[in-house]
Amino acid sequence: MRMFAKFLGYNLTVMFSEFANKIYSLIAKIPFDALVWAVWGSYAAIFLICFALTLKSKRIKCVSKRPFLCLTNAYTAVNLALFLLKCELAQTVLISALFWVIGYILYGALCAASCDSRKIKRVESPALAAALPQAAMPTQPKIAHPEVHAAKNSVRLEHAVSVTDKLLSKNLGKSDRQELEKLKNTLAVLQIKGSLSPAESDILNENFNTLLKLMAKYNV
């Protein structure tokens, strides 16, 4: 078994060496200037495409740009191997280092044009959030209090109904549409009633929380 393993390892080494020599011979036949332009040009084209998509697409704007950083490191290694074909080691290292620094600057430009995913918050309507301050608050112990003022409820319900109509105009899933239609009926009943009891106010706040989740899901 040991002899067979040594024989197999020797054959694999020879095969890999021959394959590497063939690749080197093929690359060496290509004009050096053409190789340089191919490497640098393809890298520049990838950057321009990524930058243009980042500026135009909100979805791509918020996608991590780390893959481009990995691509920059890979291109730096290719650049190093390429210039070793024609240049001395010191010149090759210097050119590759400059290429790497420029690549990191371009990566920084992509990050600057992107949004920070850590700062992306749940999409909410500012008007609705201002009108519904209790919806995002944690549940507090129930305290006996008089009925909520009808005018205040009217404003809150009008916002909720308008947002519900916007959501129903979207391409919703079946379960979400059924839930919204049920929610709209509940809001209509509460809107007709006007003054709400504490228990009905809690039901209203639960409906607001459901609305906020659906707004975030469908970017309303």
Number of C-alpha atoms within 10 A of each C-alpha: 6 7 8 9 10 11 12 12 12 12 12 12 12 12 12 12 12 12 12 12 12 12 11 12 11 10 14 14 8 10 9 15 8 9 16 14 11 12 15 13 12 13 16 14 11 12 19 14 10 16 20 14 14 21 13 10 10 12 11 17 23 17 14 14 17 12 10 19 17 11 14 22 16 13 20 21 13 14 22 21 14 19 19 15 14 12 13 10 13 10 14 19 17 12 17 21 15 13 19 20 14 13 22 16 12 19 20 14 13 24 19 11 15 20 18 13 11 7 7 9 8 12 15 16 16 9 10 21 16 11 18 21 11 14 21 12 9 7 9 6 6 9 7 7 8 9 13 15 12 14 11 13 19 17 14 21 22 16 17 23 18 13 19 20 13 12 20 16 9 12 10 15 9 9 8 14 16 13 14 21 14 11 19 20 12 14 21 13 10 19 19 9 11 16 18 19 14 16 10 14 16 16 15 22 17 12 18 24 15 15 23 21 14 21 19 14 12 12 13 15
